[in-house]
Amino acid sequence: MPAGNASTRPDRAVDSQSGAALREQLARWQRDTLGPDLEAQGEWKGAYTSQSMRWPIKSLYTPVDLEDIGFDYLRDVGFPGEFPYTRATEPNGYRSRLWNMLQTTGFGTGEDSNKRWRYMLDQGLNGLIIEYDLPTTNGYDSDHPLAAGEVCRAGTAIDTLQDMEAALDLPFEKVEYLTSVCNAPQPINLAMIIAALENKGVDPHSLRLQMPNFILVEYTCVGRYIYPPKHGLRIATDVMEYSIRNYPNWVPISIVSAQLYAARANVVQELAFGFAMAIEYLDAILARGFEIDEVAPYFSFITGVDMDFFEAVAKLRAYRKIWARLMRDKYGARTEESLKLNLMGSPGTMSMALQQPLNNIARLGIQMLACAAANGGQAMNIPLHDEAHALPSDEAVAVGAAIQNIVAHETGVTNTTDPFAGSYFVETLTRQIENAVIEEMAKIESMGGALAAIERGYFQKELAREQIERNRAIENGEWKFIGVNYLQREEPEPQIDMFELESEAEQRQITNLRRVKAERDNAAVQEALARVRQVAATKENLMPCMLDAVRVQATHGELCDALRDVYGEYHPDSLTLGV
Amino acid sequence: MARKTRVLLGKMGLDCHTIGVTVLAQALRDAGMEVIYSGLKQTADMIVRTAIQEDVDVVGISSLSGGHMRYLPEVVEGLRAAGAEDKLVICGGVIPERDAVKLKALGVDEVFTMGAETAHIARYINGKMDERPAA
């Protein structure tokens, strides 16, 4: 290297990395180096786009891209544990503490589930997610005509307090977290959990009960709603208020944007719809006389991560940043606990294929890696690779736990915090997502917010459009899904175990229900139900009367019916449903 | 102009998986059919009543949570009892092969399992409509 050549001096080289000089170099590279290569070989795909947004992805990102978006390190990214928390909410990332490792499961009667949960706790998991069967989540007892064939199938059946006590017969010294997923009938479900813990002598403050209580997503895409949306929101707000006032370490609201994602929301919709719903809940709970910093820390979010690795990484980073700004700028939140997004990342069941189920282990590993690399949360839940086949096997439970531990302990991604920060591509994509989410949120606000958007079917129609698009892309082969529309193999018909468990478990469940009803004090039950109807028509919180009712063995279905008597049932037309 | 083929798509019981039915509704509309969607939590009586009221040619039931062996025979029987057995009855979703065989023996015209292409379903319906004697 000739001495005195100014252009090779390090300080000169640093200067030339930004601005006009770099743009010139980039244009030269495109013309002289990339151009001939494109000329000679072309590209093997017609278009390179991100998975869910279908945004064009460039072949190369450079400092020019950061300059184009006006990237400002302190404003856009900052430091872990500090506003706007883009890098992480914890100052030392996963070096101080790994995420809590969770798995979903639940099937059969309370006693059946209990065996499975004990097995999972023995595998080293410290939290459980309880899923209920469809009759329970739709507010019916197991002997209701609509329940036939569904009892104990998709999760645990809970009709009475006795069922809940059987389900919660757990080694509570190993249980730090318990999540109960029962949106529409949440007050009844919560009352049963509180009463069951009381009867067992378990200190309710010794564990953290998390309830999604996310009825707004049911109206949007899940479908397990009972009452009209505004009543659904009121019931959910009662649960939040009661929980916050009485069990300050419990988490009575989760914005499960993962369900939007499972309904094919793209990442911008997932965040924008989820935040719009969070705003609806925040406004409802603030109207009960709280300050923002008293309630914001209770809001937790569960997000789904799909196969597009960088879209997932950028989404997780944008998620934290948008929440922090929303809290500070819209609500005037001041405490760290309000500004820090409480997030649980989760590889998505939607990217699990029924065909060649072992491939799902690879998918789960990649998705977990994205979660870990982008600080996907203080807790992570992993689906099971064979769950498309209905009942997950014990082996799948063990492999799921192992995937989380392999990512945590073998890959090294947890050694440093937010390792992709500063990447020209990741920072550009993070900003693109952020801008698009903010724009979509403004659109929803102009409609009157999430409740109004649900009532007019906006979310439903937008999701339907994405579902149709996504299906088209699979059918025409534009999006390759290995084993599904690409590299298919002749396989024996997958074993779908949906019919074996039911009849015996269903019968057992119905027999238990009838026995409890025969043995209880019916006059006390009628009185308790009358009281629930009376309270439902006022603005008084429903929780105390629900607790009284479950203690005298009023059933889950009876209590849901008492609310049906007052609020009616919701039957949206197909225009609102977007079908 | 020929009358458009009218299709009722239904979800029965507590099964609330609607992506398949949403995607299929659009595909059938794209193929020139008129599609009516029942909404959730339908019983066989409700499906039969709507099918007759709306004068549909095809009744399609989407079943993803295992209720097909219970609901499909009820729909077929209900249509027969109402004198509407000429309607084409199809179902789709998570349906094991052994159940598909049984359902066809019970009077369901065709069963489409997971991964069936929407264009294939549209072609099947059009083919069946073409076989019908002109009204």
Chai-1 contact restraints between the chains, C-beta under 6 A:
chainA,res_idxA,chainB,res_idxB,connection_type,confidence,min_distance_angstrom,max_distance_angstrom,comment,restraint_id
A,L134,B,L14,contact,1.0,0.0,6.0,A-B,restraint_1
A,N138,B,L14,contact,1.0,0.0,6.0,A-B,restraint_2
A,L146,B,G13,contact,1.0,0.0,6.0,A-B,restraint_3
A,L146,B,L14,contact,1.0,0.0,6.0,A-B,restraint_4
A,G149,B,G67,contact,1.0,0.0,6.0,A-B,restraint_5
A,G149,B,R70,contact,1.0,0.0,6.0,A-B,restraint_6
A,E150,B,L14,contact,1.0,0.0,6.0,A-B,restraint_7
A,G223,B,C16,contact,1.0,0.0,6.0,A-B,restraint_8
A,G223,B,L40,contact,1.0,0.0,6.0,A-B,restraint_9
A,R224,B,C16,contact,1.0,0.0,6.0,A-B,restraint_10
A,A464,B,T22,contact,1.0,0.0,6.0,A-B,restraint_11
A,Q467,B,I19,contact,1.0,0.0,6.0,A-B,restraint_12
A,Q467,B,T22,contact,1.0,0.0,6.0,A-B,restraint_13
A,Q467,B,V23,contact,1.0,0.0,6.0,A-B,restraint_14
A,I468,B,V23,contact,1.0,0.0,6.0,A-B,restraint_15
A,I468,B,Q26,contact,1.0,0.0,6.0,A-B,restraint_16
A,N471,B,V23,contact,1.0,0.0,6.0,A-B,restraint_17
A,E475,B,E117,contact,1.0,0.0,6.0,A-B,restraint_18
A,E493,B,E97,contact,1.0,0.0,6.0,A-B,restraint_19
A,I496,B,P96,contact,1.0,0.0,6.0,A-B,restraint_20
A,M498,B,G66,contact,1.0,0.0,6.0,A-B,restraint_21
A,S574,B,Y37,contact,1.0,0.0,6.0,A-B,restraint_22
A,V579,B,T22,contact,1.0,0.0,6.0,A-B,restraint_23
A,V579,B,A25,contact,1.0,0.0,6.0,A-B,restraint_24
A,V579,B,Y37,contact,1.0,0.0,6.0,A-B,restraint_25
